[in-house]
Every structure is written in structure tokens, then in C-alpha cells.
């Protein structure tokens, strides 16, 4: 299924499972995608920043997409195709779309500084991959160092009909969502899906500002699904209650440098991954950090039985 501007819900960012020796764990990969499908994800994203995409061989990247398409029952698969050059971006984008992916995600390179450079880059990217491929703008200035104003995002969207979604990860970013929705209401911005990232750290209020859902990772993506559903149903307090119960673990997982290690460790304890290994270079958790995560999980289990294992 191809991605459209009507996309809503939760598209978890899939980590890439590895064995302790650094090989891809294909058994855990299948189990991971079965898990995402089973909890009611609306789609998934593979080869994202938290998927360790730069550490993969091209054939491994393609193999992950094949597995995702086979397991997700026709739900849209977003594939990160960001690359230093457009030739590699085009090659991967065309391959994954031929395999059944729903669209691709493109992050701006850190070298971009001016508004015109950013807008020009996306025009060149679309020219490279083809205007028939739906794409997602990844707006993540905290990591990528590229600041996109709402006006720049509007220019990219209006100039490129194949842009169907914004992955909004600015921080602070609530006002940006409100501004983009105001543009849409005024008629100066066509309809586009806005799904948010940052590990879900602000999802409770992002939904209230007009986000359509989450396109991010967390060791309990079921909570993200709950928040999106309850918010959409107008059950504000219930949405905040389940979000607040997870907030201490969510915050711990957002630490720069060890966030992926925390997520993989928790998903290993849940039985989703066989190992919490990352492919080198990667940093694991110390015994003290694991004990802290275990403590947070025990506290979370008092409010959410899904944390009992």
C-alpha cells in the first residue's frame, strides 16, 4: 500500500536486530515485524536513524524491506533512503518501491544552511528518485542540525506533489504543528500527514495540536497506539494517564548515545529480540544502567501490565 496524505496512526521505527557477533538476526527480525503487525500498527518505518541504517550493507537493507513487506499484511512500509549522494538514494528508493514499500523518508544533509538550499535539496532529491515515489520529510534539527521553518516546509510540500508526510521532530515544536495546520486551514498548504518523532516524548500534546499520529520508536509502541487512539476519541485524561505512566521510561530512553541500547535491552526482556546487540560502532548498557531500566520497568508494571515479564 502506498503512503498518502491521509496517513494516520502509529508507524513504529523498527530497530535492526543483530546477533552478538554483529550479523543480522533474521529470526528476531521476523518476530519483530510480527509483533508490530499484531499490536495494530498502522505501518512501520525501517532503515531509520534508530535502525542503524548506515551500518548495513545494501543487500541487508533490501533484505529487511523484503521481510517487512512480507510480514505487515499490506500496511505501508516507509523506508529511510537518506544518503550522501543521490545515486545511492535513487537506487535504494527504486528497489524498495519495486518490492512493495509504501514510500521513502528523506532527511536533509547537515551541510544545508539557508532556506533556499533546503528547498533546493528536496527538489533535487525528487528529481533523482522520481516524482512517482511518495516521500516523507524528516525534520529533526536536534540531530541533523538543519532548521526548517514552517514556511520552508510549506515550500517543499507545495513544490513537490509527491511529498505526502512530515515527520516532525523539532523540539520545541508544538507551535510549528499549530502553524502548519493554520496554513492548511487558510488554504496556503495542501493536506499533508503530520506524524511526530522524538521517541514520543511530546506525543500527548502533539496530538492535541493537530498531529495525525506518531512515526517514532519506543520499547512499548502499544502505548503510542493507545495515546493516539484515546486522543482521537477525545478521551484527553485517559490519553495523558497512560502516557504519564510511561514517561519515566520514555525519558530514560531518550538519552543521547544510549537511547537505542535502552530500547533494545527492553525489547530483549520483552522477548521480541533475542539480543540487545548493536552493530559496531555501538555502545551497550552498563550493569548500573540495566538495573535502572529494570527498576523503571518494575514501577511501570504497577500501572501497565504489559511491563510485567
C-alpha positions as CSV (number, residue, x, y, z in Angstrom):
1,X,0.0,0.0,0.0
2,X,1.4,3.4,-1.0
3,X,1.6,6.2,1.5
4,X,-0.8,9.1,1.1
5,X,-1.5,12.4,2.8
6,X,-4.4,10.7,4.7
7,X,-2.0,8.5,6.7
8,X,-2.8,8.4,10.4
9,X,-1.9,6.4,13.5
10,X,1.4,4.9,14.6
11,X,4.3,3.9,12.4
12,X,6.9,2.5,14.8
13,X,10.6,2.9,13.9
14,X,12.0,-0.6,13.7
15,X,15.4,-1.3,15.2
16,X,17.5,-3.7,13.3
17,X,18.1,-7.0,15.3
18,X,21.7,-8.2,15.4
19,X,23.3,-11.3,16.9
20,X,26.1,-10.7,19.4
21,X,28.7,-11.2,16.6
22,X,27.1,-8.4,14.5
23,X,25.2,-10.4,12.0
24,X,21.6,-9.6,11.3
25,X,19.3,-11.8,13.4
26,X,16.7,-12.7,10.8
27,X,14.6,-14.8,13.2
28,X,14.3,-11.8,15.5
29,X,13.6,-9.6,12.5
30,X,10.6,-11.8,11.6
31,X,9.4,-11.8,15.2
32,X,9.7,-8.0,15.4
33,X,7.6,-7.4,12.3
34,X,5.0,-10.0,13.5
35,X,4.9,-8.0,16.8
36,X,4.3,-4.7,15.1
37,X,1.6,-6.2,12.9
38,X,0.0,-7.9,15.9
39,X,-0.3,-4.8,18.1
40,X,-2.2,-2.9,15.4
41,X,0.5,-0.6,14.0
42,X,-0.8,1.3,11.0
43,X,2.6,0.8,9.2
44,X,6.2,0.8,10.1
45,X,9.5,2.6,9.2
46,X,12.6,0.7,8.5
47,X,16.2,1.9,7.9
48,X,15.7,4.9,10.1
49,X,18.3,6.6,12.3
50,X,17.5,4.2,15.1
51,X,17.6,1.3,12.7
52,X,21.4,1.7,12.4
53,X,20.9,2.0,8.6
54,X,24.4,3.4,7.9
55,X,25.9,0.2,9.3
56,X,24.1,-2.1,6.8
57,X,25.3,-3.5,3.5
58,X,23.0,-2.6,0.6
59,X,21.8,-6.2,0.3
60,X,21.0,-6.3,4.0
61,X,18.9,-3.1,3.7
62,X,16.9,-4.7,0.8
63,X,16.5,-7.9,2.8
64,X,15.0,-6.0,5.7
65,X,12.5,-4.3,3.5
66,X,11.5,-7.7,1.9
67,X,10.9,-9.1,5.4
68,X,8.8,-6.1,6.4
69,X,6.6,-6.2,3.3
70,X,6.0,-9.9,3.8
71,X,5.0,-9.5,7.4
72,X,3.0,-6.3,7.6
73,X,0.0,-7.5,5.7
74,X,-0.2,-4.7,3.1
75,X,0.3,-1.9,5.6
76,X,2.5,1.0,4.3
77,X,6.3,0.5,4.8
78,X,8.3,3.7,5.0
79,X,11.9,3.2,4.1
80,X,14.7,5.6,5.1
81,X,16.8,6.3,1.9
82,X,18.9,9.2,3.0
83,X,22.4,9.0,1.5
84,X,25.4,11.3,0.9
85,X,24.7,11.2,-2.8
86,X,21.6,11.0,-5.0
87,X,22.7,7.9,-7.0
88,X,22.6,5.7,-3.9
89,X,19.3,7.3,-2.8
90,X,17.7,6.6,-6.2
91,X,19.0,3.0,-6.3
92,X,17.6,2.1,-2.9
93,X,14.3,4.1,-3.4
94,X,13.5,2.4,-6.7
95,X,14.4,-1.1,-5.4
96,X,12.3,-0.9,-2.2
97,X,9.3,0.5,-4.1
98,X,9.5,-2.3,-6.5
99,X,9.5,-4.7,-3.5
100,X,6.2,-3.2,-2.3
101,X,7.3,-0.3,0.1
102,X,4.8,2.5,0.6
103,X,7.1,5.4,0.4
104,X,10.5,6.7,1.4
105,X,11.8,9.1,4.1
106,X,14.5,11.7,3.2
107,X,16.5,13.6,5.8
108,X,18.4,16.8,4.8
109,X,22.2,16.6,5.0
110,X,23.7,18.7,7.8
111,X,25.6,20.9,5.3
112,X,22.4,22.8,4.4
113,X,22.1,26.2,6.0
114,X,19.8,28.5,4.1
115,X,16.1,28.2,3.3
116,X,16.8,28.1,-0.5
117,X,19.4,25.4,0.0
118,X,16.9,23.2,1.9
119,X,14.1,23.7,-0.6
120,X,16.5,23.1,-3.5
121,X,17.9,19.9,-1.9
122,X,14.4,18.3,-1.8
123,X,13.7,19.4,-5.4
124,X,16.9,17.6,-6.4
125,X,16.1,14.5,-4.4
126,X,12.6,14.2,-6.0
127,X,14.2,14.6,-9.4
128,X,16.7,11.9,-8.5
129,X,14.3,9.2,-7.1
130,X,11.3,10.1,-9.4
131,X,8.2,12.1,-8.7
132,X,6.1,8.9,-8.6
133,X,7.5,7.9,-5.2
134,X,5.7,9.2,-2.2
135,X,8.2,10.7,0.3
136,X,8.4,11.9,3.9
137,X,10.3,15.0,5.0
138,X,12.3,14.2,8.2
139,X,12.5,17.4,10.2
140,X,15.0,16.5,13.0
141,X,17.2,19.6,13.7
142,X,18.4,18.3,17.1
143,X,20.4,15.5,15.3
144,X,20.7,16.8,11.8
145,X,21.3,20.4,12.6
146,X,19.1,21.6,9.7
147,X,16.4,24.0,10.9
148,X,13.3,24.1,8.8
149,X,10.8,26.8,9.5
150,X,7.1,26.2,8.8
151,X,7.4,28.4,5.7
152,X,10.2,26.2,4.3
153,X,8.2,23.1,4.9
154,X,5.3,24.7,3.1
155,X,7.5,25.5,0.1
156,X,8.8,21.9,-0.1
157,X,5.2,20.5,0.2
158,X,3.7,22.9,-2.3
159,X,6.6,22.4,-4.8
160,X,6.6,18.6,-4.7
161,X,3.2,16.8,-5.0
162,X,4.9,13.5,-4.1
163,X,5.5,14.8,-0.6
164,X,2.8,13.2,1.5
165,X,4.0,13.4,5.1
166,X,6.1,15.4,7.5
167,X,8.0,13.5,10.2
168,X,8.0,16.3,12.8
169,X,10.8,16.0,15.3
170,X,11.6,19.6,16.1
171,X,12.0,20.5,19.8
172,X,10.3,22.6,20.9
173,X,7.9,22.0,18.1
174,X,4.3,22.3,19.3
175,X,3.9,25.8,17.8
176,X,5.3,24.5,14.5
177,X,2.4,21.9,14.3
178,X,-0.1,24.6,15.0
179,X,1.4,26.9,12.4
180,X,1.3,24.3,9.7
181,X,-2.3,23.4,10.5
182,X,-3.1,27.1,10.3
183,X,-1.5,27.3,6.8
184,X,-3.7,24.3,5.8
185,X,-6.9,25.9,7.2
186,X,-6.0,29.2,5.3
187,X,-5.5,27.3,2.1
188,X,-1.8,28.1,1.6
189,X,-0.7,24.5,2.4
190,X,-2.3,21.4,0.9
191,X,-3.2,18.5,3.0
192,X,-0.3,16.5,4.4
193,X,0.0,13.9,7.1
194,X,2.0,15.1,10.2
195,X,3.4,12.3,12.3
196,X,5.8,13.0,15.1
197,X,9.0,11.6,16.4
198,X,11.4,12.3,19.4
199,X,10.6,8.9,20.8
200,X,7.0,10.0,21.6
201,X,8.3,12.4,24.3
202,X,5.7,15.1,23.4
203,X,3.0,12.9,21.8
204,X,0.3,13.7,24.3
205,X,0.2,17.4,23.4
206,X,1.3,16.9,19.8
207,X,-1.9,15.1,19.1
208,X,-3.9,18.0,20.6
209,X,-2.0,20.4,18.3
210,X,-3.1,18.6,15.2
211,X,-0.7,15.7,14.7
212,X,-2.1,12.6,12.9
213,X,0.0,10.2,15.0
214,X,3.5,9.0,15.7
215,X,6.3,7.9,13.5
216,X,8.9,7.0,16.1
217,X,10.3,4.3,18.2
218,X,9.8,3.2,21.8
219,X,10.1,-0.1,23.6
220,X,6.3,-0.1,24.2
221,X,4.8,1.1,20.9
222,X,1.5,-0.1,22.2
223,X,1.5,2.9,24.5
224,X,1.9,5.2,21.5
225,X,-1.1,3.5,19.8
226,X,-3.1,4.0,23.0
227,X,-2.3,7.7,23.2
228,X,-3.2,8.3,19.5
229,X,-6.4,6.3,19.8
230,X,-7.6,7.9,23.0
231,X,-6.7,11.4,21.8
232,X,-8.6,10.8,18.6
233,X,-11.6,9.7,20.6
234,X,-11.5,12.9,22.7
235,X,-10.5,11.0,25.9
236,X,-7.9,13.5,27.0
237,X,-7.4,12.4,30.5
238,X,-7.2,8.7,29.6
239,X,-4.6,9.5,27.0
240,X,-2.5,11.5,29.4
241,X,-2.8,8.9,32.1
242,X,-1.3,6.1,30.1
243,X,1.3,8.5,28.7
244,X,2.3,9.7,32.2
245,X,2.7,6.1,33.4
246,X,5.3,5.5,30.7
247,X,7.0,8.9,30.9
248,X,9.9,7.9,33.3
249,X,11.0,5.1,31.0
250,X,10.3,7.2,27.9
251,X,12.5,9.9,29.3
252,X,15.3,7.4,30.2
253,X,15.2,6.0,26.6
254,X,15.7,9.5,25.2
255,X,19.2,9.9,26.4
256,X,21.5,10.7,23.6
257,X,24.1,8.0,22.9
258,X,22.4,5.2,24.9
259,X,18.8,5.5,23.8
260,X,18.9,2.7,21.3
261,X,20.7,0.5,23.8
262,X,17.9,1.1,26.3
263,X,15.2,0.3,23.7
264,X,16.9,-2.9,22.6
265,X,17.5,-4.1,26.1
266,X,13.9,-3.6,27.0
267,X,12.7,-5.3,23.8
268,X,15.0,-8.2,24.6
269,X,13.5,-8.5,28.0
270,X,10.1,-8.5,26.4
271,X,11.1,-11.5,24.3
272,X,10.9,-9.6,21.0
273,X,14.6,-9.5,20.3
274,X,16.9,-12.4,21.1
275,X,19.8,-10.0,21.8
276,X,20.2,-6.3,22.6
277,X,23.4,-6.2,20.4
278,X,24.2,-3.2,18.2
279,X,26.5,-3.4,15.2
280,X,29.8,-1.7,15.9
281,X,30.4,1.1,16.5
282,X,27.8,1.0,19.2
283,X,27.5,1.4,23.0
284,X,25.9,-1.1,25.3
285,X,24.5,-0.5,28.8
286,X,26.5,-0.8,31.9
287,X,25.2,-3.0,34.8
288,X,24.1,0.1,36.6
289,X,22.1,1.3,33.7
290,X,20.4,-2.1,33.2
291,X,19.5,-2.0,36.9
292,X,17.9,1.4,36.5
293,X,15.9,0.2,33.5
294,X,14.8,-2.8,35.4
295,X,13.6,-0.5,38.3
296,X,11.7,1.7,35.9
297,X,10.0,-1.4,34.3
298,X,9.0,-2.7,37.7
299,X,7.4,0.7,38.5
300,X,5.7,0.8,35.2
301,X,4.3,-2.7,35.7
302,X,2.2,-1.3,38.6
303,X,0.2,0.8,36.1
304,X,0.6,-1.2,32.8
305,X,0.5,-5.0,32.9
306,X,2.3,-5.1,29.6
307,X,5.5,-4.3,31.5
308,X,5.2,-7.4,33.6
309,X,7.6,-10.1,32.4
